[in-house]
Amino acid sequence: MILAIAVLLIHPQLAATVSLSAPKAAISTSAEIAASTSTVNTENSLPTLTASLDAATLPTIEPGAALPDAPMPILMSAPAPLAFLKPASPMTVSVAQLRAENRRKQMMWRGLVIASSGAATFDAWTTRRAISTYGAQELNPMLRPFAGNASLYAAIQVGPVLMDYVGKKMMYNSHPGVRRMWWVPQSAGFVGSIFCGAHNLAYR
């Protein structure tokens, strides 16, 4: 009896719950269908929109229109730099050239030996003449002991011989600057002897 009353009391509530849940299910189902439909419509509309944008940005090409010609390549001929340069002397030196240069230096050295010795002899002769004729005195202390006799001619050659030796050593020096200046000592001795001889001749 009590069970039958309980069933009667619960039955209307179940029916109301069932009747209320059915519209909710229908509403949620319709909302899902609408959402899926809008998503499909959006996906379908994107290609159309993209196609319309591409069509708006790209220029229209007529079927019969000719394409423009491609630019022709410009060929530039660079001037040959070697045509404006003078050929330089070769960097290598042959043995024949070295021998010819050595012979030339030897001839110059011998010429300076003769010139400096001759200038020293001229200095000695003028010195002896000034001493014997005009009573002059030798001012060089190293040559003063030899100024009274003919030994002055031999003693005065010591300076040129030393200058010849120094010039020969400089000619074969390892430093290029020294080798180029090998003629300076002999030339200085020659000029000094000529100057002293000219001074002796002017002595009265």
C-alpha positions in Angstrom: 0.0 0.0 0.0 2.7 2.4 1.0 4.7 1.3 -2.1 1.8 2.1 -4.4 1.4 5.6 -2.9 5.1 6.3 -3.3 5.0 5.2 -6.9 2.1 7.5 -7.5 3.8 10.4 -5.9 7.1 9.9 -7.8 5.6 9.3 -11.2 4.5 12.9 -11.9 7.9 14.2 -11.0 9.7 11.8 -13.4 7.2 12.7 -16.1 7.9 16.4 -15.6 11.6 15.8 -15.6 11.4 13.8 -18.8 9.1 16.4 -20.4 11.5 19.2 -19.4 14.7 17.4 -20.5 13.4 16.7 -24.0 13.0 20.4 -25.0 16.5 21.1 -23.6 18.0 18.3 -25.6 16.2 19.6 -28.7 17.5 23.1 -28.1 21.1 21.9 -27.6 20.9 19.7 -30.7 19.6 22.6 -32.8 22.4 24.9 -31.4 25.1 22.4 -32.4 23.6 22.0 -35.8 23.6 25.7 -36.3 27.2 26.1 -35.1 28.4 23.4 -37.5 26.5 25.0 -40.3 28.0 28.4 -39.7 31.5 26.8 -39.6 31.0 25.1 -42.9 29.6 28.3 -44.4 32.7 30.3 -43.1 35.1 27.7 -44.5 33.3 27.8 -47.9 33.3 31.6 -48.0 37.1 32.0 -47.3 38.3 30.7 -50.7 35.7 32.9 -52.4 37.0 35.9 -50.5 40.7 35.0 -51.2 39.9 34.5 -54.8 38.2 37.9 -55.0 41.2 39.6 -53.4 43.6 37.9 -55.7 41.5 38.9 -58.7 41.4 42.5 -57.5 45.2 42.8 -56.9 46.5 41.0 -60.0 46.3 42.9 -63.3 44.1 41.5 -66.0 46.0 40.0 -69.0 44.2 39.9 -72.2 44.5 36.7 -74.1 45.8 38.3 -77.3 48.2 40.7 -75.6 51.9 40.2 -76.3 54.3 39.9 -73.4 57.0 42.7 -73.1 60.5 41.9 -74.4 63.1 40.7 -71.9 65.9 43.3 -71.4 68.9 42.6 -73.5 72.2 42.0 -71.7 74.8 44.8 -72.0 78.2 43.6 -72.9 80.9 45.9 -71.5 84.4 45.3 -72.7 86.9 46.3 -70.0 90.1 48.0 -71.3 93.2 45.8 -71.0 95.3 47.3 -68.2 98.5 45.8 -69.6 98.1 47.8 -72.8 98.9 51.1 -70.9 101.8 49.7 -68.8 105.3 49.8 -70.0 107.2 46.5 -69.7 109.5 46.6 -66.7 113.0 45.4 -66.7 113.4 41.7 -65.8 114.0 40.9 -62.2 116.7 38.4 -62.9 120.3 39.3 -63.8 122.4 37.1 -65.9 126.0 36.2 -65.1 127.2 38.1 -68.2 125.5 41.3 -66.9 127.2 40.9 -63.5 130.6 40.4 -65.1 130.1 43.4 -67.4 129.1 45.5 -64.3 132.2 44.3 -62.4 134.5 45.2 -65.3 133.0 48.6 -65.5 133.6 49.2 -61.8 137.1 47.9 -62.0 137.9 50.3 -64.9 136.5 53.2 -62.9 138.4 52.2 -59.8 141.7 52.0 -61.8 141.0 55.4 -63.4 140.4 56.9 -59.9 143.6 55.3 -58.7 145.6 56.9 -61.4 143.8 60.3 -60.9 144.3 60.4 -57.1 147.9 59.3 -57.3 148.6 61.9 -60.0 146.9 64.6 -57.9 149.0 63.6 -54.9 152.1 63.8 -57.0 151.0 67.3 -58.2 150.5 68.3 -54.6 154.0 67.0 -53.7 155.7 68.9 -56.6 154.0 72.2 -55.8 154.8 71.8 -52.1 158.5 71.2 -52.9 158.5 74.2 -55.3 156.9 76.5 -52.7 159.4 75.4 -50.0 162.5 75.7 -52.1 161.5 78.8 -54.0 159.5 80.9 -51.7 160.5 79.5 -48.3 157.1 78.1 -47.5 156.5 75.5 -44.7 154.6 72.2 -44.8 151.5 72.6 -42.6 150.7 68.9 -42.5 152.5 67.4 -39.4 152.5 63.9 -40.9 154.3 65.2 -44.0 156.6 67.8 -42.4 159.5 65.3 -41.8 159.5 64.5 -45.6 159.1 68.0 -46.9 162.8 68.8 -47.0 163.8 66.1 -49.6 162.4 64.0 -52.5 160.9 61.4 -50.1 157.9 63.6 -50.0 156.8 62.1 -53.3 156.6 58.6 -51.8 155.2 59.7 -48.4 152.4 61.7 -50.0 151.1 58.6 -51.8 150.1 56.9 -48.5 146.8 58.8 -48.4 145.7 57.9 -52.0 146.6 54.2 -51.4 144.5 54.1 -48.3 141.6 55.7 -50.2 142.0 53.2 -53.0 141.8 50.3 -50.5 138.7 51.8 -48.8 137.0 52.2 -52.2 137.7 48.6 -53.2 136.2 47.3 -49.9 133.2 49.5 -50.3 132.7 48.2 -53.9 132.1 44.6 -52.6 130.3 45.5 -49.4 127.1 43.6 -48.5 125.1 46.8 -48.0 123.6 48.2 -51.2 124.0 51.8 -50.1 127.7 51.4 -49.4 128.3 49.6 -52.7 126.8 52.6 -54.6 129.1 55.0 -52.8 132.4 53.2 -53.3 133.9 56.0 -55.5 133.5 58.7 -52.8 136.9 58.1 -50.9 139.0 58.2 -54.0 137.2 61.2 -55.4 137.6 63.0 -52.1 141.3 62.3 -52.1 141.6 63.5 -55.7 139.8 66.8 -55.0 141.8 67.4 -51.8 145.1 66.9 -53.6 144.1 69.2 -56.4 143.0 71.9 -54.0 146.3 71.7 -52.0 148.3 71.8 -55.3 146.4 74.9 -56.5 147.0 76.6 -53.1 150.7 75.9 -53.4 150.9 77.4 -56.9 149.2 80.5 -55.6 151.7 80.9 -52.8 154.1 83.8 -53.4 
